[in-house]
Amino acid sequence: MKLSNLFPFACLTALAATASCSQEGLDNVNTAGNSGKGSGASSGSAMTMGGTGTGGSMGGTGTGGSMGGSSGAATMGGSSGAGTMGGSSGAGTMGGSAGTVMMMGGSAGISAGGMPAGGMAGTGMAGMGMAGGGGMNPDDIVPGLNGFYWEGTCSGNPSVTSSSGHNCPMTGTLTSLPTGGINREQTLMVKGTTGTDYTINIHVRGVIGTRCYTGGMRASSAGLSEDGNNNWWYSGGSYANPTGWWNTYELHVSPTTGDASGDVYYFNGSGVQGGNDCEREATYLVKYDAKFKAKGGGTLTFKIHDENGKGQQNCGTATDPNSTCAPRMVDLTGMTASPPANFKQPPANQLEKTYYPQWMLIAVTSITSP
């Protein structure tokens, strides 16, 4: 038997063996539009007193000031400015990703009398992201997760562990397989406000192998689909076969959030112990939505555990190791994050011959906080 393979093109570092790989996060998602504007200062420039010109002691079209400007950074707003209480790009203590804050201001700027044309009835608080915004920028909370490309890179000397059939080596620079197998890990930092709970919603697509877990919960009870897409998200639990030969695809969240999952999640939990589908010599398509909790200031650790130093290739559902490897293509249509710029399907690793690794792409669809 062989191991189903985890994919860290997102630079997974081996505990006992490292593989050369890279990870890029592209095309950050920001679901917010520019709908956070109220009626204030859509084209005027804020000033303490005076006429309609740009500039002034407390504003300016492109200059930060304490009370905003149509595109200026300001303590209290600006249609695209970072500020304590708003800005279209969401910077600020209370800002929304699309909110424009003008505590004072009319739609045409300053009135002839020196007071804002809109007076106190202008955009005001209603323009802030708290009321008119639309979510958090993933790169502000979990930089690197949106567009995270995770490849079970085939690397190493096939003489260390046999890589016959549809297997490929995963031992990297090791000259022998350590007791207990290998671990590849990569850690991403959680930003945001330290100690704040965030719910991170993701979308997953790729082609991976299966693994048995126990003591947790599958997101879907559907049976394995040979040619369609599968949902194998598994919350909590542990390896059903601690010395099994198949790869794990794991996420460990720290510090604890108190979630019932115990802050551990698996991406390829296709069945439970005793099932026929959870450890197969094949790879399958996955496509699903999932979510998990994390705390600001914490970490997300992505891990592949591989007991025998081998990984299943992306060779389709054929279980005969002597059959021709037929790598699958994954439909990424509508995916809100892109793989690295040099990505080509099917991904290939060149050693003494060409291997086709398993892989997965993650998009962050939204982030919320209580």
Protein Blocks (a to p, Z undefined) as FASTA:
>chain_A
ZZdddddfkopadfkbccddddddehiadfbdcklbcfeoklbccdfbdcfbecdjkgcj
klccfeopfkbccfkbcjkbccfkbcjklpajkbcfkbccdfbacfklpafkopafklmm
lnmlmlpmklmggbjafklmmgojgopacddddedjfklpccehjbccfkljafbdcehi
aadddddddehjehiacdddddddddddddddehiacfbfcdcdfklccdfbdeehidfb
lmbcbdcddddddddehianlopacfklcbcehiakloccbdddddddddddddehiacd
dddddfkopacddebjblbfkbccddddddfehiabdcdfklccddddddfbccdddddd
dddfbdcdZZ
